[in-house]
């Protein structure tokens, strides 16, 4: 039996949330600015770690930003690394945040 994993925006709490079989598993907090969504912090509950949920959460949040026509400002180190490893999202990064996701070395 497979688990139901859902990523959903919770605008009242200013965060994307991920649930597993209806249980809260983590979130990605954000701040909205005109035309931008700034991802500030990501957490996965320790009981759900090691299952790839952080990546599922990041991709769901970034897909949501794309659908809403928002540029992304990744402040959260997890989002910076995720975007570095997934170039299909680099076009979402706002110009004033591009330096943060440029790969070094």
GIZIJO-V596475 format. One record per residue. RES is the residue in one small letter. PHI is phi in radians with two decimals (* if undefined). PSI is psi as a letter, one per 20 degrees, with the letter a starting at -180 (NA if undefined). D_LAST is the distance of its C-alpha to the last C-alpha in Angstrom with 1 decimal. Layout:
BEGIN
res=RES phi=PHI psi=PSI d_last=D_LAST
res=RES phi=PHI psi=PSI d_last=D_LAST
END
This chain:
BEGIN
res=x phi=* psi=p d_last=43.1
res=x phi=-1.56 psi=q d_last=39.8
res=x phi=-1.45 psi=q d_last=38.6
res=x phi=-1.67 psi=o d_last=38.7
res=x phi=-1.92 psi=p d_last=35.3
res=x phi=-2.22 psi=p d_last=35.5
res=x phi=-1.96 psi=p d_last=33.1
res=x phi=-2.48 psi=q d_last=35.1
res=x phi=-1.35 psi=p d_last=34.8
res=x phi=-2.10 psi=n d_last=37.0
res=x phi=-1.09 psi=h d_last=37.2
res=x phi=-1.11 psi=h d_last=39.8
res=x phi=-1.73 psi=i d_last=37.3
res=x phi=0.95 psi=l d_last=34.3
res=x phi=-2.80 psi=q d_last=32.3
res=x phi=-1.58 psi=p d_last=31.6
res=x phi=-2.15 psi=q d_last=33.2
res=x phi=-2.06 psi=p d_last=32.9
res=x phi=-2.16 psi=q d_last=36.0
res=x phi=-2.14 psi=o d_last=36.8
res=x phi=0.89 psi=l d_last=40.5
res=x phi=1.44 psi=i d_last=41.2
res=x phi=-1.65 psi=p d_last=39.8
res=x phi=-1.05 psi=p d_last=37.1
res=x phi=-2.09 psi=i d_last=33.8
res=x phi=2.97 psi=r d_last=31.4
res=x phi=-2.74 psi=r d_last=30.4
res=x phi=-2.20 psi=o d_last=27.9
res=x phi=-1.34 psi=q d_last=29.2
res=x phi=-2.55 psi=r d_last=28.9
res=x phi=-2.15 psi=p d_last=30.4
res=x phi=-1.60 psi=p d_last=31.7
res=x phi=-2.25 psi=r d_last=31.5
res=x phi=-0.93 psi=o d_last=33.1
res=x phi=1.30 psi=j d_last=31.3
res=x phi=-2.40 psi=q d_last=28.4
res=x phi=-2.16 psi=p d_last=27.9
res=x phi=-1.84 psi=o d_last=25.7
res=x phi=-1.47 psi=p d_last=24.6
res=x phi=-1.87 psi=h d_last=24.9
res=x phi=-2.83 psi=q d_last=25.3
res=x phi=-2.28 psi=p d_last=25.4
res=x phi=-2.41 psi=p d_last=27.6
res=x phi=-2.09 psi=p d_last=28.8
res=x phi=-0.99 psi=p d_last=32.0
res=x phi=-1.01 psi=h d_last=31.6
res=x phi=-1.26 psi=i d_last=34.2
res=x phi=-1.99 psi=j d_last=32.1
res=x phi=-1.14 psi=q d_last=28.7
res=x phi=1.38 psi=j d_last=27.1
res=x phi=-2.05 psi=j d_last=28.7
res=x phi=1.36 psi=j d_last=25.9
res=x phi=-1.26 psi=h d_last=27.7
res=x phi=-1.05 psi=g d_last=24.8
res=x phi=-1.14 psi=g d_last=23.3
res=x phi=-1.10 psi=g d_last=26.8
res=x phi=-1.14 psi=g d_last=27.3
res=x phi=-1.08 psi=g d_last=24.1
res=x phi=-1.13 psi=h d_last=24.9
res=x phi=-1.12 psi=g d_last=28.5
res=x phi=-1.18 psi=g d_last=27.7
res=x phi=-1.18 psi=h d_last=25.4
res=x phi=-1.10 psi=h d_last=28.0
res=x phi=-1.12 psi=g d_last=30.6
res=x phi=-1.09 psi=g d_last=28.7
res=x phi=-1.06 psi=g d_last=28.6
res=x phi=-1.09 psi=h d_last=32.3
res=x phi=-1.49 psi=i d_last=33.2
res=x phi=1.28 psi=k d_last=31.4
res=x phi=-1.75 psi=p d_last=29.3
res=x phi=-1.35 psi=q d_last=25.8
res=x phi=-1.95 psi=p d_last=23.5
res=x phi=-2.04 psi=n d_last=22.2
res=x phi=-1.48 psi=o d_last=20.0
res=x phi=-1.66 psi=h d_last=20.4
res=x phi=-1.08 psi=p d_last=20.6
res=x phi=-0.99 psi=h d_last=17.4
res=x phi=-1.10 psi=g d_last=18.7
res=x phi=-1.15 psi=h d_last=19.0
res=x phi=-1.03 psi=g d_last=15.5
res=x phi=-1.12 psi=h d_last=14.1
res=x phi=-1.08 psi=g d_last=16.8
res=x phi=-1.16 psi=h d_last=16.2
res=x phi=-1.05 psi=h d_last=12.5
res=x phi=-1.48 psi=i d_last=14.0
res=x phi=-2.24 psi=n d_last=17.0
res=x phi=-1.05 psi=i d_last=16.5
res=x phi=-1.13 psi=i d_last=20.3
res=x phi=-1.84 psi=i d_last=20.3
res=x phi=-1.13 psi=h d_last=17.8
res=x phi=-1.19 psi=i d_last=20.9
res=x phi=-1.40 psi=h d_last=22.5
res=x phi=-1.21 psi=p d_last=20.2
res=x phi=-1.06 psi=q d_last=22.2
res=x phi=-0.91 psi=g d_last=21.0
res=x phi=-1.33 psi=j d_last=21.0
res=x phi=-2.08 psi=j d_last=18.6
res=x phi=-1.08 psi=h d_last=16.1
res=x phi=-1.02 psi=h d_last=13.6
res=x phi=-1.10 psi=h d_last=13.7
res=x phi=-1.81 psi=j d_last=12.5
res=x phi=-1.18 psi=p d_last=9.8
res=x phi=-1.26 psi=q d_last=6.7
res=x phi=-1.95 psi=q d_last=3.8
res=x phi=1.30 psi=NA d_last=0.0
END
